């Protein structure tokens, strides 16, 4: 019997395998690519090490890449055929059940089983980290907060991973709308570990949700060496930097960052950041055809079969942006055939049916200039878009599409309501005031439009001081 660095018993692991497993967990919490090498090293030392195989399975299944999932399924199946699971500890068997649910596409059951593990073993860092990602992929803000919050008091301040747990909790607090607490908790997490990119990410999400783009720029700029390289989260945090810069109106600098960083993305999670950024420009009439073309070329193999509806949306964005409407419609047709067959327990089936397909159809309609159809498709689902995952900041691309379509379709009452909601929540966002100006123009109120544009310009200038990367 061996124990991991957090005192949890494990079976089937040599001392060397345990050391690699502990290092893998550390790399995982730091979002470093070395996690794969350490996980593989643990299994090289002890091929039937249960928690090592569980870790490898989660790593393959939580990338949202179809090929990674296929490899994980084959590898984990071979492990199960070799072992007697009756000889495993109850916690290990519980993880096998959670992985089994995830292998079958049941994100929700996997998340529930991981929550049971956390309730009994709150210091199981892998259960926390995997469950946290499941909550993110399913858009469950309450569980993003409470899964980690319920475990927090079992962690000691002197534990080297206490800061990482705080970073996860900060993100959950932000997604659940507790902005004061999320900022405080995220700042503390980064104070404990300045290279906690998830903690940094939680702080910048908080500023994004509050419209504090100047604070966000300054926070990121002061910490560029800590978040901009050495992890597989670099591109996403650059994406956040670009969202802030867009609020200042500095499109040339955003495109420079896009070309230097985002255009090189390879994984689905990196490609969707690139698509989400270009789509914001597309909504404002900025033609980035060559950038869209290159991005659209990267998607077909990754969405050849259904796996995660949130990825499908960004693939369709890329096709529409590149003017390849036919490819977008082909993807939609494949997904329509997919949801036509009942698939009990497959979370992505319901995600695609309830949110993914309406959103993808709306994006195609926007590309065709049928803005009435966009409003008709998106307005009924706007309060449940979270069901196909992502964060509030990521899903804002859908909400902005609805706002822009309402304005272009002349649906003035819908547009007024949507813009009023946005300004009431984030009155310091230049984007929101520019949409108020566009609405006032449509209503023939030039004076109100001028006031709104003036307010947008004033707010944008207030954030310019923080708009220099590394400044």
C-alpha positions in Angstrom: 0.0 0.0 0.0 1.3 3.4 -0.9 0.1 7.0 -0.4 0.0 10.1 -2.6 1.3 13.5 -1.5 -2.1 14.3 0.0 -2.2 11.3 2.2 -4.6 9.1 0.2 -4.0 5.4 0.0 -3.3 3.8 -3.4 -2.7 0.3 -4.7 -0.5 -1.2 -7.4 2.1 1.5 -7.4 5.9 1.2 -6.9 7.6 4.0 -5.1 8.9 5.4 -8.4 5.3 5.3 -9.9 4.0 7.3 -6.9 6.7 9.9 -7.4 5.7 10.3 -11.0 2.0 10.4 -10.1 2.6 13.1 -7.6 4.6 15.1 -10.1 1.8 14.6 -12.7 -0.8 16.0 -10.3 1.4 19.0 -9.7 1.9 19.5 -13.4 -1.9 19.1 -13.9 -2.7 21.8 -11.4 -0.1 24.1 -13.1 -1.7 23.3 -16.5 1.8 22.3 -17.8 2.2 19.9 -20.8 4.6 17.8 -18.7 1.6 16.2 -17.0 1.4 13.7 -19.9 5.0 12.6 -19.6 4.7 12.1 -15.9 1.5 10.2 -16.1 3.0 7.9 -18.7 6.2 7.5 -16.6 4.0 6.4 -13.7 2.4 3.7 -15.8 5.7 2.6 -17.3 6.9 1.9 -13.7 3.6 0.2 -12.7 1.3 -0.6 -15.7 -1.6 -1.7 -13.5 -1.4 1.2 -11.0 -5.1 2.1 -10.7 -4.9 5.8 -10.0 -2.2 6.2 -12.7 -4.6 4.7 -15.2 -7.5 6.8 -13.9 -5.3 10.0 -14.3 -4.3 9.0 -17.9 -8.0 8.4 -18.8 -9.1 11.8 -17.4 -6.3 13.5 -19.3 -7.5 11.9 -22.6 -11.2 12.5 -22.0 -11.1 16.1 -20.9 -9.3 17.6 -23.8 -12.6 17.5 -25.8 -10.6 16.0 -28.7 -12.2 12.9 -30.3 -8.9 11.2 -31.1 -7.7 11.7 -27.5 -10.9 10.1 -26.2 -10.6 7.2 -28.6 -7.1 6.5 -27.4 -8.1 6.8 -23.7 -11.0 4.5 -24.2 -8.8 1.7 -25.7 -6.1 2.2 -23.1 -8.4 2.1 -20.2 -10.3 -0.8 -21.5 -7.1 -2.8 -21.7 -6.3 -1.9 -18.1 -9.7 -3.1 -16.9 -9.3 -6.4 -18.7 -6.0 -7.0 -16.9 -7.1 -6.3 -13.3 -9.4 -7.6 -10.6 -11.2 -4.4 -9.6 -12.5 -6.2 -6.4 -8.9 -5.9 -5.1 -9.0 -2.1 -5.4 -9.8 0.4 -2.6 -13.3 1.9 -2.5 -12.0 5.3 -3.6 -10.2 3.7 -6.6 -13.3 1.8 -7.6 -15.3 5.0 -7.4 -12.9 6.6 -9.8 -13.2 3.6 -12.1 -17.0 4.2 -12.1 -16.6 7.9 -12.8 -14.2 7.3 -15.7 -16.6 4.6 -17.0 -19.4 7.2 -17.1 -17.2 9.7 -18.9 -16.0 7.0 -21.4 -19.7 6.5 -22.2 -20.2 10.2 -22.8 -22.1 10.8 -19.6 -20.5 14.0 -18.2 -23.3 14.5 -15.7 -23.0 11.1 -14.0 -19.2 11.4 -14.0 -19.5 14.8 -12.2 -21.9 13.4 -9.7 -19.7 10.4 -8.9 -16.7 12.7 -8.6 -18.6 14.8 -6.1 -19.3 11.7 -4.0 -15.5 11.0 -4.0 -14.8 14.6 -2.9 -17.4 14.4 -0.1 -15.5 11.4 1.4 -12.0 12.4 0.3 -11.9 16.2 0.1 -8.1 16.1 -0.4 -8.3 14.0 -3.6 -6.8 16.6 -5.9 -7.5 14.6 -9.0 -11.2 14.2 -8.2 -11.4 18.0 -7.5 -9.6 19.0 -10.7 -11.5 16.5 -13.0 -14.8 17.4 -11.4 -14.0 21.1 -11.8 -13.4 20.6 -15.5 -16.6 18.6 -15.8 -18.6 21.5 -14.2 -17.0 23.9 -16.7 -17.8 21.7 -19.7 -21.4 21.4 -18.6 -21.8 25.1 -17.6 -22.8 24.3 -14.0 -21.9 27.5 -12.1 -23.3 26.2 -8.8 -21.2 23.1 -8.8 -18.1 25.1 -10.0 -18.5 27.0 -6.8 -19.7 24.3 -4.3 -17.7 21.3 -5.4 -14.5 23.1 -4.4 -16.0 25.2 -1.7 -17.2 22.0 0.1 -13.7 20.6 0.1 -11.8 23.8 1.0 -11.8 23.5 4.8 -10.0 20.1 4.5 -7.0 21.7 3.0 -4.2 23.3 5.1 -2.7 26.7 4.3 0.7 25.2 4.3 -0.2 22.5 1.7 1.7 23.3 -1.5 -1.5 22.9 -3.6 -3.7 24.9 -1.3 -3.3 27.9 -3.6 -4.4 25.8 -6.6 -7.6 24.8 -4.8 -8.2 28.5 -4.0 -7.7 29.3 -7.7 -10.4 26.7 -8.7 -12.7 28.1 -6.0 -12.1 31.6 -7.2 -13.3 30.6 -10.7 -16.4 28.9 -9.3 -17.2 32.0 -7.3 -16.8 34.2 -10.4 -19.1 32.0 -12.6 -21.7 32.0 -9.7 -21.6 35.8 -9.6 -19.7 36.3 -6.3 -17.3 38.9 -7.8 -15.9 40.4 -4.6 -15.2 37.0 -3.1 -13.8 35.7 -6.4 -11.4 38.6 -6.8 -10.2 38.3 -3.2 -9.8 34.5 -3.4 -8.1 34.6 -6.8 -5.6 37.2 -5.7 -4.8 35.1 -2.7 -4.3 32.1 -4.9 -1.8 33.9 -7.1 -0.1 35.4 -4.0 0.6 31.8 -2.9 1.7 30.7 -6.3 2.4 33.4 -8.9 2.4 30.9 -11.7 -1.1 29.6 -10.9 -2.5 30.3 -14.4 -6.0 29.1 -13.4 -5.9 31.5 -10.4 -4.8 34.3 -12.7 -7.6 33.3 -15.1 -10.1 33.5 -12.3 -9.1 37.0 -11.5 -9.3 38.1 -15.2 -12.7 36.5 -15.5 -13.9 38.5 -12.6 -12.7 41.8 -14.1 -14.3 40.8 -17.4 -17.7 40.2 -15.8 -17.5 43.5 -14.0 -16.4 45.4 -17.1 -13.1 46.4 -15.4 -11.1 46.0 -18.6 -8.5 48.6 -17.5 -7.8 46.7 -14.3 -7.7 43.5 -16.3 -5.1 44.8 -18.7 -2.9 46.1 -15.9 -3.2 42.9 -14.0 -2.2 40.7 -16.9 0.5 43.1 -18.1 2.1 43.1 -14.7 2.4 39.3 -14.8 3.2 38.4 -18.4 6.1 36.0 -17.5 3.8 34.1 -15.2 1.0 33.3 -17.6 2.1 33.8 -21.2 4.3 30.7 -21.7 5.1 27.2 -20.5 1.5 26.0 -20.1 -1.3 24.8 -22.3 -3.3 27.7 -21.0 -1.2 30.4 -22.6 -3.5 31.0 -25.6 -6.6 31.3 -23.5 -5.2 33.9 -21.2 -4.0 35.9 -24.3 -7.6 35.6 -25.5 -8.7 37.4 -22.3 -6.0 40.1 -22.8 -7.5 40.6 -26.3 -11.1 40.9 -24.9 -9.9 43.7 -22.7 -8.0 45.4 -25.6 -11.1 45.2 -27.8 -13.0 47.3 -25.2 -10.4 50.0 -25.7 -11.0 49.8 -29.5 -7.4 48.8 -30.2 -8.1 46.3 -33.0 -4.6 46.5 -34.6 -3.0 45.4 -31.4 -5.6 42.6 -31.0 -4.8 41.4 -34.5 -1.1 41.5 -33.8 -1.6 39.3 -30.7 -3.9 37.0 -32.8 -1.2 36.5 -35.4 1.6 36.1 -32.9 -0.2 33.7 -30.5 -3.8 32.6 -31.3 -3.2 31.7 -34.9 -0.8 29.0 -33.9 -3.3 27.1 -31.8 -3.7 23.4 -32.6 -6.0 21.9 -29.9 -9.8 22.4 -30.0 -9.7 24.6 -26.9 -7.2 26.9 -28.6 -9.0 27.0 -31.9 -12.2 28.0 -30.2 -10.5 30.9 -28.6 -9.3 32.1 -32.0 -12.8 31.7 -33.5 -14.4 33.5 -30.6 -12.1 36.5 -31.0 -12.5 36.8 -34.7 -16.3 36.4 -34.4 -16.4 39.5 -32.2 -14.7 41.4 -35.0 -17.0 39.8 -37.5 -20.0 41.1 -35.7 -18.6 44.6 -36.0 -18.1 44.3 -39.7 -14.4 43.6 -39.7 -13.4 41.4 -42.6 -10.6 39.0 -41.6 -11.1 36.5 -44.5 -7.5 35.2 -44.6 -7.4 34.6 -40.9 -10.8 32.9 -41.0 -9.7 30.7 -44.0 -6.7 29.4 -42.1 -8.8 28.8 -39.0 -11.6 27.0 -41.0 -9.0 24.7 -42.5 -8.1 23.5 -39.0 -11.6 22.3 -37.9 -12.9 19.5 -40.2 -10.9 16.6 -38.7 -11.7 17.8 -35.2 -15.5 17.9 -35.7 -15.8 15.0 -38.0 -17.9 13.2 -35.5 -20.0 14.5 -32.6 -18.2 14.9 -29.3 -18.7 18.4 -27.7 -21.3 20.8 -29.0 -19.4 23.8 -27.7 -16.6 22.9 -30.2 -19.2 22.6 -33.0 -20.3 26.2 -32.5 -16.8 27.5 -33.0 -16.2 25.4 -36.0 -19.4 26.8 -37.5 -18.2 30.3 -36.6 -15.0 29.6 -38.5 -16.8 28.3 -41.6 -19.2 31.3 -41.7 -16.4 33.7 -41.2 -14.5 32.2 -44.1 -17.6 32.4 -46.3 -17.9 28.5 -46.4 -21.6 28.4 -45.5 -21.9 25.0 -47.2 -19.4 23.4 -44.8 -21.3 24.9 -41.9 -24.6 23.5 -43.2 -23.0 20.1 -43.7 -21.8 20.0 -40.1 -25.3 21.0 -38.9 -26.8 18.2 -41.0 -24.5 15.7 -39.5 -25.5 16.9 -36.0 -29.2 16.8 -36.9 -28.8 13.1 -37.8 -26.9 12.6 -34.6 -29.7 13.9 -32.4 -32.4 12.1 -34.3 -31.3 8.9 -32.7 -31.9 8.5 -28.9 -28.7 8.2 -26.9 -29.6 7.8 -23.3 -27.0 9.1 -20.9 -24.9 10.9 -23.6 -24.6 14.5 -22.3 -23.5 15.9 -25.7 -26.7 14.6 -27.3 -28.9 16.8 -25.1 -26.4 19.7 -25.4 -26.5 19.5 -29.2 -30.3 19.2 -29.3 -31.1 21.9 -26.8 -28.4 24.5 -27.5 -25.8 23.5 -30.0 -28.0 23.2 -33.1 -30.1 26.4 -32.5 -26.8 28.3 -32.0 -25.2 26.9 -35.1 -28.3 27.5 -37.2 -28.3 31.1 -35.9 -24.7 31.6 -36.8 -25.4 30.4 -40.4 -28.4 32.7 -40.6 -26.3 35.6 -39.5 -23.8 34.8 -42.2 -26.6 34.8 -44.7 -27.9 38.1 -43.4 -31.1 36.7 -42.1 -31.1 38.6 -38.9 -34.8 37.9 -38.1 -34.0 34.2 -38.0 -31.1 34.8 -35.7 -33.3 36.5 -33.2 -36.0 33.8 -33.5 -33.4 31.1 -32.9 -31.4 32.7 -30.1 -33.9 34.7 -28.1 -35.8 31.6 -26.7 -32.6 29.9 -25.5 -30.6 32.9 -24.3 -31.0 32.0 -20.6 -29.9 28.4 -21.0 -27.0 28.7 -23.3 -24.9 27.6 -20.4 -26.1 24.1 -20.9 -23.5 23.4 -23.6 -20.6 24.5 -21.4 -18.0 27.2 -21.4 -17.8 30.3 -19.2 -19.9 33.5 -19.2 -17.2 35.3 -21.0 -17.0 32.6 -23.8 -20.8 32.4 -24.2 -21.0 36.2 -24.6 -20.2 35.6 -28.2 -23.7 34.1 -28.5 -25.3 37.0 -26.6 -23.5 39.6 -28.8 -24.7 37.8 -31.9 -28.3 38.1 -30.6 -27.8 41.8 -29.8 -26.3 42.6 -33.2 -29.0 40.6 -35.0 -31.8 42.4 -33.1 -30.3 45.8 -34.1 -29.9 44.8 -37.8 -33.3 43.2 -38.0 -35.0 46.3 -36.6 -36.3 44.4 -33.6 -36.0 47.5 -31.5 -37.8 46.5 -28.4 -35.8 43.3 -28.2 -32.6 45.3 -28.8 -33.6 47.8 -26.2 -34.1 45.1 -23.6 -30.9 43.3 -24.4 -28.8 46.5 -24.3 -30.5 47.7 -21.2 -29.7 44.4 -19.5 -26.0 44.7 -20.5 -25.6 48.3 -19.4 -27.3 47.6 -16.1 -24.9 44.8 -15.2 -21.7 46.3 -16.8 -22.1 50.1 -17.1 -18.3 50.6 -17.6 -18.2 48.6 -20.8 -17.6 50.7 -23.9 -19.1 47.9 -26.1 -22.4 48.2 -24.2 -22.6 51.9 -24.7 -21.7 51.6 -28.4 -24.7 49.3 -28.8 -26.8 51.8 -26.9 -25.7 54.4 -29.4 -26.6 52.2 -32.3 -30.0 51.6 -30.9 -30.5 55.4 -30.4 -29.5 55.9 -34.0 -32.1 53.4 -35.1 -34.7 55.2 -33.1 -33.7 58.6 -34.6 -32.4 60.0 -31.4 -29.2 61.6 -32.4 -28.6 63.4 -29.1 -28.9 60.1 -27.1 -26.6 58.4 -29.6 -24.0 61.1 -29.2 -24.1 60.9 -25.4 -23.8 57.1 -25.5 -20.8 57.3 -27.9 -19.2 59.9 -25.8 -19.6 57.7 -22.8 -18.1 54.7 -24.7 -15.1 56.9 -25.7 -14.5 58.2 -22.2 -14.6 54.6 -20.8 -12.2 53.3 -23.5 -9.7 56.1 -22.8 -9.7 55.2 -19.2 -8.3 51.7 -20.0 -5.7 52.8 -22.6 -3.0 53.1 -19.9 -3.1 49.4 -19.4 -3.1 48.4 -23.0 0.6 47.7 -23.5 1.6 44.0 -23.4 4.2 43.6 -20.7 3.9 47.3 -19.9 
